[in-house]
């Protein structure tokens, strides 16, 4: 008697597959021939390795490097804001630059207004970034720079190099769920250790 292949069925919300129903599945060789059935072993769940959270602060030397990097980015952003300010305001009078109605047509005035609006947006973003950099400098002074505000572990250096104002790991920023290390640290905190 030839056995028919078992098809997957949906039963009370769970999906059972043919592999789940059989204890042994035949293996195929390269030539397409069947070999002896290979018994699948159930693996016993291994106890989780003891969680070691690691340091909770960066060394003074590392903080000094981060501070230098942040100060350089801050200076760069201040220079960029000065350049934007020059395009928005007349340096001699301190007033906003307005278009000359003698030479501009109606559509050009609209384009000029849109460009000014974009410049204001860039200036606003730059000001916000400077504020975030200043906050990072305060955290460096307090020796809390690089600590995740969710779990208290250190944010990876690579992330801080890319985003010096980061206060969480990239995984939490993107998903709202702490990274694996963070979940383990939070679980330990809840247990009271």
N, CA and C of each residue as an Amber inpcrd file, in Angstrom:
protein
   579
   0.8370000  -1.1640000   0.0000000   0.0000000   0.0000000   0.0000000
   0.8900000   1.2380000   0.0000000   0.6170000   2.2030000  -0.8780000
   1.3990000   3.4300000  -1.0070000   0.7350000   4.5080000  -0.1650000
   1.5690000   5.1540000   0.6810000   1.0250000   6.2290000   1.5200000
   0.9050000   7.5040000   0.7130000  -0.2170000   8.1690000   0.9000000
  -0.4190000   9.4510000   0.2600000   0.2300000  10.5230000   1.1420000
   0.7620000  11.5740000   0.5220000   1.3600000  12.6330000   1.3360000
   0.3090000  13.3040000   2.2110000   0.7020000  13.6280000   3.4200000
  -0.1960000  14.2770000   4.3580000  -0.2120000  15.7590000   4.0350000
  -1.3850000  16.3140000   3.8930000  -1.5160000  17.7380000   3.5750000
  -1.6750000  18.5320000   4.8710000  -1.2550000  19.7670000   4.7660000
  -1.3920000  20.6550000   5.9250000  -2.8590000  20.9330000   6.1740000
  -3.2210000  20.9710000   7.4180000  -4.5950000  21.3040000   7.7740000
  -4.5810000  22.4000000   8.8220000  -5.6330000  23.1640000   8.8450000
  -5.7730000  24.1980000   9.8570000  -6.7760000  23.6860000  10.8560000
  -6.3360000  23.5940000  12.0950000  -7.2080000  23.0450000  13.1170000
  -7.1260000  23.9410000  14.3400000  -8.2040000  24.5340000  14.7140000
  -8.3430000  25.4200000  15.8600000  -7.2130000  26.4480000  15.9400000
  -6.9450000  27.1140000  14.8140000  -6.0110000  28.2310000  14.8060000
  -4.5560000  27.8450000  14.6510000  -4.2330000  26.5540000  14.6490000
  -2.8270000  26.1690000  14.4810000  -2.6710000  25.4420000  13.1780000
  -1.4950000  25.5120000  12.6070000  -1.2400000  24.8700000  11.3190000
  -0.3190000  23.6860000  11.5700000  -0.7710000  22.5090000  11.1730000
   0.0470000  21.3110000  11.3120000   0.5920000  20.9660000   9.9480000
   1.8390000  20.6950000   9.8810000   2.4440000  20.3480000   8.6030000
   2.7680000  18.8690000   8.5760000   3.1160000  18.4130000   7.3970000
   3.4510000  17.0030000   7.2260000   4.6780000  16.6400000   8.0430000
   5.6030000  17.5660000   8.1680000   6.8000000  17.2750000   8.9580000
   6.4830000  17.1350000  10.4340000   5.4950000  17.8650000  10.9200000
   5.1270000  17.7400000  12.3080000   4.4460000  16.4110000  12.5880000
   3.7470000  15.8740000  11.5830000   3.0120000  14.6310000  11.7960000
   3.8940000  13.3970000  11.6800000   4.9670000  13.4880000  10.9340000
   5.8280000  12.3210000  10.7880000   7.0490000  12.4700000  11.6660000
   7.5560000  11.3640000  12.1690000   8.7320000  11.4010000  13.0250000
  10.0070000  11.3130000  12.2200000   9.9340000  10.7460000  11.0460000
  11.1230000  10.6170000  10.2120000  10.7800000  11.0770000   8.8060000
  11.7070000  11.7800000   8.2110000  11.4940000  12.2400000   6.8420000
  12.6120000  11.6910000   5.9820000  12.2960000  11.1490000   4.7970000
  13.3540000  10.6190000   3.9560000  14.2310000  11.7400000   3.4190000
  15.5220000  11.4560000   3.2890000  16.4600000  12.4450000   2.7640000
  16.7100000  12.1520000   1.2980000  16.9770000  13.2030000   0.5200000
  17.2420000  13.0540000  -0.9110000  18.7290000  13.1940000  -1.1660000
  19.2580000  12.3410000  -2.0290000  20.6360000  12.4820000  -2.4660000
  20.6510000  13.3590000  -3.6940000  21.8540000  13.7520000  -4.1060000
  21.9970000  14.6430000  -5.2570000  21.3760000  14.0480000  -6.5080000
  21.4300000  12.7520000  -6.6970000  20.8940000  12.1050000  -7.8950000
  19.3960000  11.9320000  -7.8550000  18.7310000  12.3660000  -6.8050000
  17.2870000  12.2570000  -6.7210000  16.8340000  10.9520000  -6.0890000
  17.7800000  10.1150000  -5.5970000  17.3930000   8.8570000  -4.9580000
  17.0830000   9.0960000  -3.4850000  16.1810000   8.3180000  -2.9930000
  15.8090000   8.4020000  -1.5840000  16.7730000   7.5760000  -0.7520000
  17.0830000   8.0560000   0.4410000  17.9160000   7.3120000   1.3870000
  17.0550000   6.9100000   2.5590000  17.6970000   6.3340000   3.5420000
  16.9540000   5.9200000   4.7250000  16.3480000   7.1390000   5.4170000
  15.2090000   6.9240000   6.0370000  14.6190000   8.0280000   6.7860000
  15.5550000   8.4570000   7.9170000  15.6520000   9.7510000   8.0990000
  16.4790000  10.2980000   9.1640000  15.5560000  10.7210000  10.2850000
  15.8120000  10.1790000  11.4540000  14.9850000  10.5350000  12.6030000
  15.3540000  11.9310000  13.0550000  14.3370000  12.7440000  13.3010000
  14.5730000  14.1150000  13.7790000  14.5470000  14.0890000  15.2930000
  15.6190000  14.6210000  15.8490000  15.7270000  14.6370000  17.3090000
  15.1170000  15.9160000  17.8560000  14.4820000  15.7630000  18.9560000
  13.9810000  16.9430000  19.6460000  15.1390000  17.5010000  20.4600000
  15.3320000  18.7900000  20.3170000  16.4240000  19.3970000  21.0750000
  15.8810000  19.9190000  22.3870000  16.5780000  19.5960000  23.4350000
  16.1780000  20.0740000  24.7470000  16.5530000  21.5480000  24.8300000
  15.6820000  22.3230000  25.4240000  15.9920000  23.7510000  25.5320000
  17.1280000  23.9370000  26.5200000  18.1130000  24.6690000  26.0610000
  19.2820000  24.9260000  26.8940000  18.9650000  26.0630000  27.8410000
  19.5030000  26.0060000  29.0460000  19.2740000  27.1260000  29.9430000
  19.9560000  28.3630000  29.3880000  19.3170000  29.4990000  29.5420000
  19.8720000  30.7520000  29.0210000  21.1750000  31.0670000  29.7280000
  22.1150000  31.5730000  28.9640000  23.4010000  31.9470000  29.5320000
  23.1880000  33.0840000  30.5220000  23.9940000  33.1250000  31.5410000
  23.8880000  34.1650000  32.5510000  24.1210000  35.5220000  31.9030000
  23.2410000  36.4460000  32.1380000  23.3150000  37.7630000  31.5180000
  24.2990000  38.6320000  32.2760000  25.2550000  39.1790000  31.5410000
  26.2110000  40.1140000  32.1090000  25.9890000  41.4500000  31.4130000
  25.4650000  42.4430000  32.1120000  25.0840000  43.6810000  31.4600000
  26.2520000  44.5010000  30.9160000  27.4120000  44.4310000  31.5000000
  28.5390000  45.2150000  31.0220000  28.5650000  46.5910000  31.6690000
  29.5000000  47.4280000  31.2330000  29.6300000  48.7430000  31.8670000
  28.4280000  49.6330000  31.5700000  28.1530000  50.5420000  32.4680000
  27.0110000  51.4470000  32.3190000  27.4460000  52.8630000  31.9380000
  28.7530000  53.0970000  31.8370000  29.2520000  54.3930000  31.4000000
  30.4820000  54.1940000  30.5290000  30.7370000  55.1610000  29.6710000
  31.9600000  55.1410000  28.8750000  33.0960000  55.7110000  29.7160000
  34.3140000  55.3320000  29.3590000  35.4780000  55.8250000  30.1010000
  35.6540000  57.3200000  29.8510000  36.4500000  57.9620000  30.6870000
  36.6980000  59.3980000  30.5500000  37.3380000  59.7120000  29.2030000
  38.2150000  58.8320000  28.7410000  38.8740000  59.0320000  27.4440000
  37.8640000  58.9670000  26.3030000  36.9550000  57.9900000  26.3710000
  35.9300000  57.8580000  25.3330000  34.9790000  59.0580000  25.3540000
  34.6150000  59.5000000  26.5540000  33.7410000  60.6650000  26.6680000
  34.4180000  61.9110000  26.1020000  35.7340000  62.0220000  26.2930000
  36.4800000  63.1590000  25.7570000  36.4300000  63.1560000  24.2300000
  36.5700000  61.9640000  23.6160000  36.4920000  61.8540000  22.1490000
  35.1030000  62.2360000  21.6510000  34.0680000  61.7610000  22.3480000
  32.7030000  62.1060000  21.9630000  32.4840000  63.6210000  22.0820000
  33.0230000  64.2150000  23.1450000  32.8610000  65.6510000  23.3580000
  33.5100000  66.4330000  22.2220000  34.7120000  66.0390000  21.8220000
  35.3950000  66.7140000  20.7170000  34.5810000  66.6020000  19.4240000
  34.0390000  65.4070000  19.1770000  33.2330000  65.1950000  17.9740000
  31.9770000  66.0690000  18.0060000  31.3190000  66.1310000  19.1550000
  30.0910000  66.9150000  19.2840000  30.3870000  68.4040000  19.1390000
  31.4830000  68.8690000  19.7370000  31.8360000  70.2780000  19.6140000
  32.1380000  70.6470000  18.1570000  32.7830000  69.7310000  17.4230000
  33.0720000  69.9850000  16.0060000  31.7750000  70.0520000  15.2020000
  30.8360000  69.1320000  15.4650000  29.5460000  69.1460000  14.7560000
  28.7570000  70.4110000  15.1080000  28.8440000  70.8100000  16.3640000
  28.1400000  72.0100000  16.8140000  28.6780000  73.2490000  16.0850000
  30.0000000  73.3480000  15.9970000  30.6140000  74.4780000  15.3100000
  30.2300000  74.5020000  13.8290000  30.2420000  73.3300000  13.2210000
  29.8480000  73.2050000  11.8090000  28.4070000  73.6660000  11.5980000
  27.5300000  73.2820000  12.5090000  26.1210000  73.6570000  12.3890000
  25.9330000  75.1500000  12.6270000  26.6980000  75.7410000  13.5510000
  26.6040000  77.1840000  13.7810000  27.0250000  77.9590000  12.5340000
  28.0700000  77.4890000  11.8680000  28.5100000  78.1370000  10.6330000
  27.4420000  78.0170000   9.5430000  26.8200000  76.8540000   9.4670000
  25.7560000  76.6620000   8.4790000  24.5640000  77.5680000   8.7670000
  24.2330000  77.7260000  10.0560000  23.1280000  78.6210000  10.4210000
  23.4590000  80.0690000  10.0720000  24.7180000  80.4660000  10.2580000
  25.1200000  81.8260000   9.8830000  24.9450000  82.0440000   8.3850000
  25.3150000  81.0290000   7.5870000  25.1370000  81.1300000   6.1380000
  23.6590000  81.2520000   5.7660000  22.8200000  80.4750000   6.4230000
  21.3780000  80.5540000   6.1630000  20.8290000  81.9200000   6.5720000
  21.3250000  82.4320000   7.6790000  20.8680000  83.7270000   8.1720000
  21.1970000  84.8230000   7.1580000  22.3680000  84.7310000   6.5360000
  22.7550000  85.7210000   5.5330000  21.8250000  85.6850000   4.3240000
  21.3280000  84.5070000   3.9610000  20.4180000  84.4350000   2.8140000
  19.0190000  84.9290000   3.1630000  18.6700000  84.8680000   4.4520000
  17.3390000  85.2960000   4.8750000  17.3070000  86.7940000   5.1570000
  18.3580000  87.3020000   5.8050000  18.3560000  88.6990000   6.2650000
  19.3870000  89.5390000   5.5120000  19.0830000  90.8000000   5.4050000
  20.0400000  91.7580000   4.8720000  21.0200000  92.0750000   5.9920000
  22.3000000  91.8090000   5.7780000  23.3150000  91.9440000   6.8200000
  23.4420000  93.3900000   7.2930000  23.2920000  94.3560000   6.3990000
  23.4780000  95.7560000   6.7780000  22.3300000  96.2960000   7.6180000
  21.0920000  95.9340000   7.2940000  19.9390000  96.4840000   8.0160000
  19.4000000  95.5410000   9.0830000  19.6730000  94.2340000   8.9750000
  19.1480000  93.2670000   9.9360000  17.6960000  92.9120000   9.6790000
  17.1710000  93.3290000   8.5450000  15.7720000  93.0370000   8.2010000
  15.7140000  91.8880000   7.2050000  14.5500000  91.2560000   7.1380000
  14.3680000  90.1650000   6.1890000  14.4350000  90.6960000   4.7700000
  15.0650000  89.9430000   3.8900000  15.1880000  90.3180000   2.4900000
  13.8200000  90.1580000   1.8380000  13.3900000  91.1820000   1.1220000
  12.1110000  91.0860000   0.4090000  12.3830000  91.1830000  -1.0720000
  11.5070000  90.6230000  -1.8470000  11.7140000  90.6400000  -3.2860000
  11.3840000  92.0220000  -3.8370000  12.0490000  92.3700000  -4.8900000
  11.8070000  93.6500000  -5.5370000  10.6750000  93.4710000  -6.5470000
   9.5890000  94.2280000  -6.3450000   8.4450000  94.0650000  -7.2420000
   8.7110000  94.6500000  -8.6190000   9.7500000  95.4840000  -8.7430000
  10.0690000  96.0640000 -10.0500000  10.5740000  95.0000000 -11.0200000
  11.3010000  94.0350000 -10.5230000  11.9470000  93.0770000 -11.4260000
  11.3220000  91.6760000 -11.3820000  10.5890000  91.3750000 -10.3410000
  10.0460000  90.0210000 -10.1990000   8.6450000  89.9250000 -10.7790000
   8.3790000  88.8350000 -11.3940000   7.0330000  88.5500000 -11.8550000
   6.3020000  87.7970000 -10.7560000   5.0220000  87.6750000 -10.9140000
   4.1940000  87.0140000  -9.9040000   4.6860000  85.5970000  -9.5820000
   5.0010000  84.7890000 -10.6020000   5.4440000  83.4030000 -10.3780000
   6.8210000  83.3740000  -9.7250000   7.6770000  84.3030000 -10.0660000
   8.9990000  84.3530000  -9.4450000   8.8880000  84.7100000  -7.9740000
   7.9290000  85.5550000  -7.6440000   7.7260000  85.9140000  -6.2380000
   7.2940000  84.6870000  -5.4380000   6.4430000  83.8780000  -6.0450000
   6.0220000  82.6460000  -5.3750000   7.1900000  81.7060000  -5.1550000
   8.0560000  81.5940000  -6.1510000   9.2390000  80.7460000  -6.0190000
  10.1610000  81.2870000  -4.9400000  10.3370000  82.6190000  -4.9190000
  11.1870000  83.2260000  -3.8930000  10.6290000  82.9560000  -2.4980000
   9.3160000  83.0630000  -2.3600000   8.6840000  82.8130000  -1.0580000
   8.8840000  81.3610000  -0.6340000   8.7770000  80.4480000  -1.5950000
   8.9740000  79.0350000  -1.2730000  10.4240000  78.7680000  -0.8500000
  11.3730000  79.4040000  -1.5210000  12.7840000  79.2460000  -1.1560000
  13.0490000  79.7930000   0.2440000  12.4540000  80.9340000   0.5750000
  12.6150000  81.4960000   1.9240000  12.0310000  80.5520000   2.9690000
  10.8800000  79.9640000   2.6430000  10.2420000  79.0220000   3.5670000
  11.1390000  77.8100000   3.8140000  11.7570000  77.3100000   2.7470000
  12.6790000  76.1800000   2.8760000  13.8920000  76.5570000   3.7290000
  14.3820000  77.7500000   3.5230000  15.5330000  78.2150000   4.2960000
  15.1750000  78.3170000   5.7790000  13.9770000  78.8340000   6.0840000
  13.5220000  78.8940000   7.4740000  13.4330000  77.4900000   8.0740000
  12.9590000  76.5280000   7.2890000  12.8480000  75.1490000   7.7650000
  14.2330000  74.5880000   8.1010000  15.2030000  74.8080000   7.2000000
  16.5690000  74.3300000   7.4700000  17.1420000  75.0010000   8.7150000
  16.8800000  76.2950000   8.8760000  17.3740000  77.0150000  10.0520000
  16.7360000  76.4600000  11.3240000  15.4520000  76.1390000  11.2500000
  14.7520000  75.5740000  12.4140000  15.3290000  74.2100000  12.7890000
  15.5650000  73.3660000  11.7820000  16.1680000  72.0510000  12.0450000
  17.5580000  72.1980000  12.6450000  18.3290000  73.1450000  12.1000000
  19.6810000  73.3720000  12.6090000  19.6680000  73.8130000  14.0610000
  18.7440000  74.6990000  14.4100000  18.6280000  75.1610000  15.8050000
  18.2540000  74.0080000  16.7320000  17.3490000  73.1700000  16.2780000
  16.9380000  72.0080000  17.0840000  18.1170000  71.0560000  17.2740000
  18.9150000  70.8410000  16.2160000  20.0770000  69.9560000  16.3090000
  21.1120000  70.5180000  17.2780000  21.3130000  71.8290000  17.2670000
  22.2570000  72.4520000  18.2050000  21.7780000  72.2480000  19.6390000
  20.4840000  72.3800000  19.8720000  19.9300000  72.1430000  21.2100000
  20.1710000  70.7000000  21.6470000  19.9850000  69.7440000  20.7230000
  20.2330000  68.3360000  21.0500000  21.7150000  68.0970000  21.3300000
  22.5970000  68.7490000  20.5860000  24.0400000  68.6210000  20.8310000
  24.4030000  69.2060000  22.1940000  23.7760000  70.3290000  22.5480000
  24.0210000  70.9260000  23.8740000  23.5700000  69.9780000  24.9820000
  22.4200000  69.3230000  24.7870000  21.9470000  68.3310000  25.7630000
  22.9400000  67.1750000  25.8870000  23.5130000  66.7470000  24.7580000
  24.5070000  65.6660000  24.7830000  25.7450000  66.1030000  25.5500000
  26.1510000  67.3660000  25.4010000  27.3050000  67.8720000  26.1490000
  27.0360000  67.8750000  27.6570000  25.8030000  68.1840000  28.0390000
  25.4330000  68.1270000  29.4620000  25.5200000  66.6870000  29.9630000
  25.0540000  65.7270000  29.1530000  25.1290000  64.3190000  29.5600000
  26.5780000  63.8550000  29.6670000  27.4560000  64.3730000  28.8040000
  28.8760000  64.0270000  28.9080000  29.4260000  64.5610000  30.2210000
  29.0680000  65.7870000  30.5670000  29.5300000  66.3860000  31.8260000
  29.0410000  65.5740000  33.0240000  27.8040000  65.0830000  32.9370000
  27.2240000  64.2800000  34.0300000  27.6760000  62.8230000  33.9990000
  28.4460000  62.4540000  32.9720000  28.9220000  61.0790000  32.7540000
  27.7780000  60.0920000  32.5350000  26.6790000  60.5800000  31.9370000
  25.5610000  59.7060000  31.5850000  25.4190000  59.5920000  30.0730000
  26.3500000  60.1910000  29.3280000  26.2780000  60.1500000  27.8650000
  26.4420000  58.7110000  27.3890000  25.5940000  58.2990000  26.4710000
  25.6800000  56.9610000  25.8980000  24.8190000  55.9340000  26.6120000
  24.2050000  56.2990000  27.7280000  23.3180000  55.3650000  28.4220000
  21.9500000  55.4070000  27.7660000  21.4240000  54.2210000  27.4980000
  20.0910000  54.1130000  26.9160000  19.0610000  54.5980000  27.9370000
  18.1530000  55.4660000  27.5150000  17.1490000  55.9710000  28.4520000
  16.0670000  54.9420000  28.7520000  16.0620000  53.8140000  28.0220000
  15.0630000  52.7720000  28.2480000  15.5740000  51.7340000  29.2500000
  16.7730000  51.1750000  28.9700000  17.2630000  50.0740000  29.8020000
  18.5050000  50.4240000  30.6210000  19.1470000  51.5510000  30.3450000
  20.3150000  51.9600000  31.1150000  21.6320000  51.3980000  30.6200000
  21.6030000  50.5090000  29.6220000  22.8450000  49.9580000  29.0730000
  23.4700000  50.9640000  28.1120000  24.7110000  50.7090000  27.7260000
  25.3960000  51.6130000  26.8200000  24.8990000  51.4430000  25.3860000
  24.6520000  52.5670000  24.7390000  24.3250000  52.5780000  23.3130000
  25.6340000  52.2700000  22.5810000  25.6230000  51.4170000  21.5540000
  26.8630000  51.0820000  20.8440000  27.5830000  52.3270000  20.3120000
  28.9170000  52.2790000  20.3550000  29.7340000  53.4090000  19.8940000
  29.4480000  53.7570000  18.4410000  29.2160000  52.7300000  17.6180000
  28.9610000  52.9710000  16.2060000  27.7450000  53.8680000  16.0200000
  26.7090000  53.6320000  16.8270000  25.4990000  54.4510000  16.7280000
  25.7900000  55.8740000  17.1770000  26.5610000  56.0280000  18.2430000
  26.8700000  57.3630000  18.7310000  27.7720000  58.1200000  17.7590000
  28.6340000  57.4000000  17.0460000  29.4580000  58.0500000  16.0210000
  28.5760000  58.5770000  14.8930000  27.5670000  57.8080000  14.5220000
  26.6730000  58.2030000  13.4330000  25.6560000  59.2520000  13.8830000
  25.1040000  59.0600000  15.0820000  24.0800000  59.9730000  15.6200000
  24.5070000  60.3550000  17.0420000  25.3050000  61.4200000  17.1940000
  25.8460000  61.7470000  18.5200000  24.7950000  62.1580000  19.5370000
  23.5930000  62.4530000  19.0980000  22.5330000  62.8500000  20.0280000
  21.6510000  61.6760000  20.4480000  21.9750000  60.4630000  19.9920000
  21.1430000  59.2770000  20.2610000  21.0800000  58.9900000  21.7600000
  19.8960000  58.6200000  22.2050000  19.6960000  58.2590000  23.6090000
  19.1690000  56.8400000  23.7640000  18.9470000  56.1460000  22.6390000
  18.5090000  54.7560000  22.6600000  19.2310000  54.0110000  21.5460000
  19.1630000  52.6820000  21.5750000  19.7450000  51.9000000  20.4890000
  18.8640000  52.0560000  19.2500000  19.4170000  51.7190000  18.1060000
  18.6880000  51.8840000  16.8390000  17.4350000  51.0190000  16.8030000
  17.5060000  49.8170000  17.3790000  16.3550000  48.9140000  17.3440000
  15.1620000  49.5280000  18.0700000  15.4050000  50.1200000  19.2480000
  14.3070000  50.7420000  19.9810000  13.7800000  51.9520000  19.2300000
  14.6700000  52.7340000  18.6460000  14.2640000  53.9250000  17.8960000
  13.3550000  53.5430000  16.7310000  13.6740000  52.4360000  16.0450000
  12.9140000  52.0340000  14.8630000  11.6560000  51.2450000  15.1790000
  11.6830000  50.4320000  16.2470000  10.5560000  49.5360000  16.5050000
   9.7910000  49.8400000  17.7880000  10.4100000  50.5740000  18.7090000
   9.7730000  50.8120000  20.0000000   9.9380000  49.6430000  20.9500000
  10.7490000  48.6480000  20.5470000  11.0030000  47.4640000  21.3730000
  12.4870000  47.4490000  21.7110000  12.8450000  47.2830000  22.9900000
  14.2680000  47.2500000  23.3410000  15.0000000  46.1030000  22.6440000
  16.3010000  46.2890000  22.4260000  17.1210000  45.2390000  21.8340000
  17.2080000  44.0600000  22.8050000  17.7750000  42.9610000  22.3640000
  17.8550000  41.7480000  23.1830000  18.5640000  42.0190000  24.5120000
  19.7110000  42.7000000  24.4560000  20.4350000  43.0210000  25.6960000
  19.5620000  43.8640000  26.6200000  18.8440000  44.8140000  26.0250000
  17.9800000  45.6800000  26.8070000  16.8330000  44.9200000  27.4580000
  16.2490000  43.9830000  26.7000000  15.1580000  43.1720000  27.2730000
  15.6630000  42.3500000  28.4510000  16.8640000  41.7960000  28.3080000
  17.4390000  41.0100000  29.3980000  17.7230000  41.8930000  30.6130000
  18.2500000  43.0880000  30.3710000  18.5480000  44.0070000  31.4720000
  17.2640000  44.4390000  32.1720000  16.2220000  44.7310000  31.4080000
  14.9500000  45.1230000  32.0140000  14.3430000  43.9820000  32.8130000
  14.4740000  42.7530000  32.3060000  13.9550000  41.5960000  33.0420000
  14.6960000  41.4340000  34.3650000  16.0190000  41.6280000  34.3510000
  16.8180000  41.5240000  35.5880000  16.4120000  42.6020000  36.5900000
  16.1420000  43.8200000  36.0640000  15.7280000  44.9060000  36.9400000
  14.3960000  44.5910000  37.6080000  13.4840000  43.9760000  36.8380000
  12.1690000  43.6320000  37.3870000  12.2880000  42.5580000  38.4560000
  13.2720000  41.6550000  38.2880000  13.4640000  40.5870000  39.2650000
  14.1030000  41.1020000  40.5430000  14.6650000  42.3180000  40.4710000
  15.2570000  42.9010000  41.6760000  16.7260000  42.6400000  41.8180000
  17.3780000  42.1870000  40.7590000  18.8180000  41.9390000  40.8510000
  19.5960000  43.1430000  40.4500000
